[in-house]
């Protein structure tokens, strides 16, 4: 007669454990489902970033639902709404542009799904709509490019006429890199930005816009500042096709630090690159764990980065992981 009572008692304990406020042992061991929306695959940097995220958010600890926005905000908003409908545990995304996210982020908040921004920031009226941002300091990257230029211009003829290849219009890196570069040279009368146009972070567009710059300015271009290495590499091709020597006739400084940039520096065609580390996957994975567990996280997580010149390229190239 005691056995049924014992079974009922054990069931009562198990049910109490399952219906309590905490997660059961089985629940606690479940994978964290993460919806990640990537900007696209527009550059070597982005490809390396995607690979790092996929490697870090892997089974068995995570279930990753990945979406490529192909550089279109409407695709990204659709993906985020899909993640909300699927009731993922955490949403992470690298926003195509800074504005236009208020509504969908409010939908995520209403659904109780924390959001982690990667690589790029957003402009929203309520900072609580996302938990944290992990990425580089784009303003500082622009400043570093300008500081290199100022130092490299000592003793050279004046004025220094600069053309600028901007990133995607409205994106955080384009806005911030332009601002940082401008801040660092605006009080120095030697430097003048004569042309500035978006190359959309791609090699093909970088080449196309550089061709237009050369057609408009002829040989009156001293420096190219490109918001990423891929646009700079495209521009190098345009400069060579115009009969000029990139790195000599036109000095070039760009941002990202991808292998292609180090190869161009080794060949003497690129003068300097400002590092922007795409390998954010492991740090992102830890932030996902923390926000999923309800732990406090910093509002802004940055990575350590440097500046490399063509004098360092040959020695550093074997060490590059992207």
C-alpha positions as CSV (number, residue, x, y, z in Angstrom):
1,X,0.0,0.0,0.0
2,X,2.9,2.3,0.5
3,X,4.2,2.0,-3.1
4,X,1.3,4.1,-4.8
5,X,1.8,6.8,-2.2
6,X,5.6,6.9,-2.9
7,X,5.0,7.1,-6.6
8,X,2.5,9.9,-6.1
9,X,4.9,11.7,-3.8
10,X,7.7,11.5,-6.3
11,X,5.4,12.8,-9.1
12,X,4.4,15.7,-6.9
13,X,8.1,16.6,-6.4
14,X,8.8,16.4,-10.1
15,X,5.7,18.5,-11.0
16,X,6.6,21.0,-8.4
17,X,10.0,21.3,-10.0
18,X,8.6,21.7,-13.5
19,X,6.0,24.3,-12.6
20,X,8.2,26.4,-10.4
21,X,9.7,29.8,-11.4
22,X,13.1,28.4,-12.5
23,X,13.9,26.3,-15.6
24,X,14.2,22.6,-15.1
25,X,17.5,20.7,-15.6
26,X,16.3,19.6,-19.0
27,X,15.3,23.2,-20.0
28,X,18.6,24.6,-18.7
29,X,20.5,22.3,-21.1
30,X,18.5,23.3,-24.1
31,X,20.3,25.2,-26.9
32,X,19.8,28.9,-27.1
33,X,18.0,29.8,-30.4
34,X,19.6,32.9,-32.0
35,X,18.2,34.8,-35.0
36,X,21.0,36.6,-36.7
37,X,20.5,39.0,-39.6
38,X,23.6,39.9,-41.6
39,X,24.0,43.0,-43.8
40,X,25.2,40.9,-46.8
41,X,28.4,39.6,-48.3
42,X,29.6,42.8,-49.9
43,X,33.3,42.5,-48.8
44,X,36.1,40.3,-47.5
45,X,35.4,41.8,-44.1
46,X,31.7,40.8,-44.1
47,X,32.5,37.3,-45.2
48,X,35.0,36.9,-42.4
49,X,32.5,38.4,-39.9
50,X,29.7,35.9,-41.0
51,X,32.1,33.0,-40.7
52,X,33.1,34.0,-37.2
53,X,29.5,34.4,-36.1
54,X,28.5,31.0,-37.5
55,X,31.4,29.2,-35.9
56,X,30.7,30.8,-32.5
57,X,27.0,30.3,-32.5
58,X,27.1,26.6,-33.3
59,X,25.5,23.4,-32.0
60,X,25.2,22.0,-29.4
61,X,25.0,25.2,-27.3
62,X,23.2,27.3,-29.9
63,X,20.7,26.9,-32.7
64,X,21.4,29.6,-35.3
65,X,18.8,31.0,-37.7
66,X,20.8,33.0,-40.2
67,X,19.5,35.6,-42.7
68,X,21.4,37.5,-45.4
69,X,19.7,40.9,-46.0
70,X,21.6,41.5,-49.2
71,X,22.2,45.1,-48.1
72,X,18.5,45.9,-48.1
73,X,16.8,47.2,-45.0
74,X,13.4,45.8,-46.0
75,X,14.9,42.3,-46.1
76,X,16.4,42.8,-42.7
77,X,13.1,44.0,-41.1
78,X,11.3,41.1,-42.6
79,X,13.9,38.7,-41.1
80,X,13.6,40.3,-37.7
81,X,9.8,39.9,-37.7
82,X,10.3,36.3,-38.8
83,X,12.6,35.7,-35.8
84,X,10.0,37.3,-33.5
85,X,7.2,35.1,-34.9
86,X,9.5,32.0,-34.4
87,X,10.0,33.0,-30.8
88,X,13.8,32.8,-30.9
89,X,15.6,33.4,-27.5
90,X,17.9,36.2,-28.7
91,X,18.0,38.4,-31.9
92,X,21.3,39.7,-33.1
93,X,21.8,41.8,-36.2
94,X,24.1,44.2,-38.0
95,X,21.9,47.0,-39.3
96,X,22.1,48.0,-42.9
97,X,21.5,51.7,-42.0
98,X,21.1,53.6,-38.7
99,X,17.5,54.8,-38.9
100,X,14.1,53.1,-39.3
101,X,14.3,50.4,-36.7
102,X,12.1,51.8,-33.9
103,X,8.9,49.8,-34.8
104,X,10.4,46.4,-35.3
105,X,12.6,46.7,-32.2
106,X,9.5,47.6,-30.2
107,X,7.9,44.5,-31.5
108,X,10.9,42.4,-30.3
109,X,10.7,44.1,-26.9
110,X,7.0,43.4,-26.6
111,X,7.7,39.8,-27.3
112,X,10.3,39.7,-24.6
113,X,13.2,38.9,-27.0
114,X,16.5,40.7,-26.2
115,X,18.4,42.3,-29.1
116,X,22.2,42.5,-29.5
117,X,23.5,44.9,-32.2
118,X,26.7,43.7,-33.9
119,X,29.2,45.9,-35.8
120,X,26.8,48.8,-36.4
121,X,24.6,51.2,-34.3
122,X,21.0,52.3,-34.7
123,X,19.3,55.6,-34.0
124,X,16.3,55.0,-31.7
125,X,14.4,57.2,-29.2
126,X,14.5,54.4,-26.5
127,X,17.9,52.9,-25.7
128,X,16.3,50.0,-23.9
129,X,15.1,48.6,-27.3
130,X,18.5,46.8,-27.5
131,X,20.6,45.2,-24.8
132,X,24.1,46.0,-26.1
133,X,26.2,46.9,-29.1
134,X,29.4,45.0,-29.9
135,X,31.7,46.4,-32.6
136,X,34.4,48.9,-33.5
137,X,34.6,52.6,-32.9
138,X,34.0,53.9,-36.4
139,X,34.7,57.5,-35.5
140,X,38.1,56.6,-34.1
141,X,38.8,54.6,-37.3
142,X,38.2,57.7,-39.3
143,X,40.4,59.7,-37.0
144,X,43.2,57.1,-37.3
145,X,43.1,57.3,-41.1
146,X,43.4,61.1,-40.9
147,X,46.2,61.0,-38.4
148,X,48.2,58.7,-40.6
149,X,47.6,61.1,-43.5
150,X,48.7,64.1,-41.5
151,X,51.9,62.4,-40.5
152,X,52.6,61.0,-43.9
153,X,52.1,64.5,-45.5
154,X,54.9,66.2,-43.5
155,X,57.2,67.9,-46.0
156,X,55.0,67.1,-49.0
157,X,53.7,69.8,-51.4
158,X,50.5,71.6,-50.4
159,X,47.5,71.7,-50.6
160,X,46.6,68.0,-50.3
161,X,43.6,67.2,-52.5
162,X,41.6,64.3,-51.2
163,X,38.8,62.2,-52.7
164,X,36.7,60.1,-50.4
165,X,34.9,56.8,-51.1
166,X,32.1,56.6,-48.6
167,X,30.4,53.4,-47.5
168,X,26.7,52.7,-47.8
169,X,24.7,55.9,-47.5
170,X,23.1,56.2,-44.0
171,X,25.1,53.3,-42.5
172,X,26.9,53.8,-39.1
173,X,30.4,53.1,-40.4
174,X,30.0,55.5,-43.4
175,X,28.6,58.3,-41.2
176,X,31.1,57.8,-38.4
177,X,34.2,57.2,-40.5
178,X,33.5,60.3,-42.5
179,X,32.9,62.3,-39.3
180,X,36.1,61.1,-37.6
181,X,38.2,61.8,-40.7
182,X,36.8,65.3,-41.1
183,X,37.3,66.1,-37.4
184,X,41.0,65.3,-37.6
185,X,41.8,67.4,-40.6
186,X,39.2,70.2,-40.6
187,X,41.5,72.7,-38.7
188,X,44.4,72.0,-41.0
189,X,44.3,74.2,-44.1
190,X,46.6,71.9,-46.0
191,X,43.9,69.3,-46.6
192,X,40.9,69.6,-48.8
193,X,38.3,66.9,-49.6
194,X,37.4,67.7,-53.3
195,X,35.1,64.8,-54.0
196,X,33.1,62.5,-51.8
197,X,30.7,59.8,-53.0
198,X,29.4,56.4,-51.9
199,X,31.0,53.3,-53.3
200,X,28.6,51.1,-51.2
201,X,31.4,49.2,-49.6
202,X,32.0,47.1,-52.8
203,X,35.0,46.7,-55.1
204,X,32.9,47.1,-58.3
205,X,31.3,50.4,-57.0
206,X,34.6,51.6,-55.7
207,X,36.1,51.2,-59.1
208,X,33.2,52.9,-60.8
209,X,33.2,55.9,-58.5
210,X,37.0,56.3,-58.7
211,X,36.8,56.3,-62.4
212,X,34.3,59.2,-62.1
213,X,36.7,61.0,-59.7
214,X,39.6,60.7,-62.1
215,X,37.5,61.9,-65.0
216,X,36.4,65.0,-63.0
217,X,39.7,65.8,-61.4
218,X,42.3,64.4,-63.8
219,X,45.7,64.2,-62.1
220,X,44.7,66.7,-59.4
221,X,44.1,64.0,-56.8
222,X,46.8,63.5,-54.1
223,X,45.0,61.1,-51.7
224,X,42.2,58.6,-51.7
225,X,40.5,57.9,-48.4
226,X,38.3,54.8,-48.7
227,X,35.8,53.7,-46.0
228,X,36.8,50.1,-46.6
229,X,39.5,48.1,-48.2
230,X,37.3,46.5,-50.9
231,X,36.4,49.9,-52.3
232,X,40.1,50.9,-52.2
233,X,41.1,47.7,-54.1
234,X,38.5,48.5,-56.7
235,X,39.8,52.1,-56.9
236,X,43.4,50.8,-57.4
237,X,42.3,49.1,-60.6
238,X,40.7,52.3,-61.8
239,X,43.9,54.3,-61.0
240,X,46.1,51.8,-62.9
241,X,43.8,51.8,-65.9
242,X,44.1,55.6,-65.9
243,X,47.9,55.3,-66.3
244,X,48.7,56.3,-62.7
245,X,50.6,54.5,-60.0
246,X,48.4,53.8,-56.9
247,X,50.3,54.3,-53.7
248,X,52.7,56.7,-55.4
249,X,50.8,59.1,-57.7
250,X,47.8,58.8,-55.4
251,X,48.3,57.8,-51.8
252,X,45.6,55.5,-50.5
253,X,44.4,54.9,-46.9
254,X,41.5,52.6,-46.2
255,X,39.8,50.8,-43.3
256,X,39.3,47.1,-42.4
257,X,42.7,45.4,-42.6
258,X,41.7,42.4,-44.7
259,X,44.2,40.2,-46.4
260,X,43.6,41.8,-49.8
261,X,44.7,45.1,-48.3
262,X,47.9,43.6,-47.0
263,X,48.6,42.1,-50.4
264,X,48.0,45.5,-52.0
265,X,50.3,47.2,-49.5
266,X,53.0,44.5,-50.1
267,X,52.8,45.3,-53.8
268,X,53.2,49.0,-53.0
269,X,49.7,49.9,-54.2
270,X,48.1,50.8,-50.9
271,X,49.8,53.0,-48.3
272,X,47.9,52.2,-45.0
273,X,44.9,50.4,-43.6
274,X,43.1,51.0,-40.3
275,X,42.2,47.7,-38.7
276,X,38.5,46.9,-38.1
277,X,38.3,43.4,-36.6
278,X,35.5,41.3,-38.0
279,X,36.1,38.2,-35.7
280,X,33.4,39.1,-33.2
281,X,31.8,35.7,-33.0
282,X,33.3,34.5,-29.6
283,X,32.5,37.9,-27.9
284,X,29.0,37.8,-29.4
285,X,28.4,34.3,-28.1
286,X,29.2,35.4,-24.6
287,X,26.9,38.4,-24.8
288,X,24.1,36.1,-26.1
289,X,24.6,33.8,-23.1
290,X,24.5,36.7,-20.7
291,X,21.4,38.5,-22.1
292,X,19.6,35.2,-22.3
293,X,20.4,34.5,-18.7
294,X,19.3,38.0,-17.7
295,X,22.7,39.1,-16.6
296,X,23.8,42.7,-16.9
297,X,26.0,43.5,-19.9
298,X,27.9,46.6,-21.0
299,X,26.0,48.9,-23.3
300,X,29.0,49.1,-25.6
301,X,31.7,46.5,-26.2
302,X,34.7,47.5,-28.4
303,X,37.7,45.6,-29.7
304,X,41.3,46.5,-29.8
305,X,42.6,47.5,-33.3
306,X,45.6,49.1,-34.9
307,X,47.0,50.8,-38.0
308,X,49.2,49.1,-40.5
309,X,51.4,50.6,-43.3
310,X,53.0,49.0,-46.3
311,X,56.3,48.9,-44.5
312,X,54.7,46.3,-42.2
313,X,52.7,44.4,-44.8
314,X,55.1,41.6,-45.7
315,X,55.8,40.7,-42.1
316,X,52.1,40.9,-41.0
317,X,50.4,39.2,-44.0
318,X,51.0,35.6,-42.7
319,X,49.3,36.5,-39.5
320,X,46.1,37.8,-41.0
321,X,43.1,35.5,-40.3
322,X,40.7,37.3,-42.7
